[in-house]
């Protein structure tokens, strides 16, 4: 288990992300994933993240 989205994304142990959150939280989570990806996290294979 991870303490944050950042820890999850930076771990290198994740093969995929499946977001099962209410609509009102999804955008914040996608923004956090984008932020940590720009900070150097490697997105899971097959992920589609806009630059």
C-alpha positions in Angstrom: 0.0 0.0 0.0 1.2 3.6 -0.7 0.8 6.7 1.3 0.2 9.0 -1.7 -0.3 9.1 -5.4 3.3 10.4 -5.6 4.7 7.4 -3.7 2.7 5.1 -5.9 3.9 6.7 -9.2 7.5 7.0 -8.1 7.8 3.4 -6.8 8.3 1.8 -10.2 6.2 -1.1 -8.9 3.0 -0.2 -10.6 2.0 -1.7 -14.0 -1.3 0.2 -14.4 -3.6 2.7 -12.8 -7.3 2.3 -12.7 -9.1 5.3 -11.3 -12.2 4.3 -9.4 -13.0 7.6 -7.8 -16.1 9.8 -7.8 -16.3 12.2 -10.7 -15.7 15.2 -8.4 -12.2 13.9 -7.3 -11.0 12.4 -10.6 -9.6 15.7 -12.0 -7.5 16.3 -8.9 -6.1 12.8 -9.1 -5.2 13.2 -12.8 -3.5 16.5 -12.0 -1.5 14.9 -9.3 -0.5 12.0 -11.6 0.5 14.6 -14.3 2.5 16.6 -11.7 4.5 13.6 -10.5 5.1 12.4 -14.1 6.6 15.8 -15.0 8.7 15.6 -11.8 10.3 12.4 -13.1 8.0 9.5 -12.3 7.6 6.9 -15.0 4.0 6.3 -16.0 2.9 2.7 -16.2 3.3 1.0 -19.6 0.4 1.9 -21.8 -0.5 5.1 -20.0 -1.6 8.0 -22.1 -0.6 11.3 -20.5 -0.6 14.5 -22.4 2.6 16.6 -22.1 
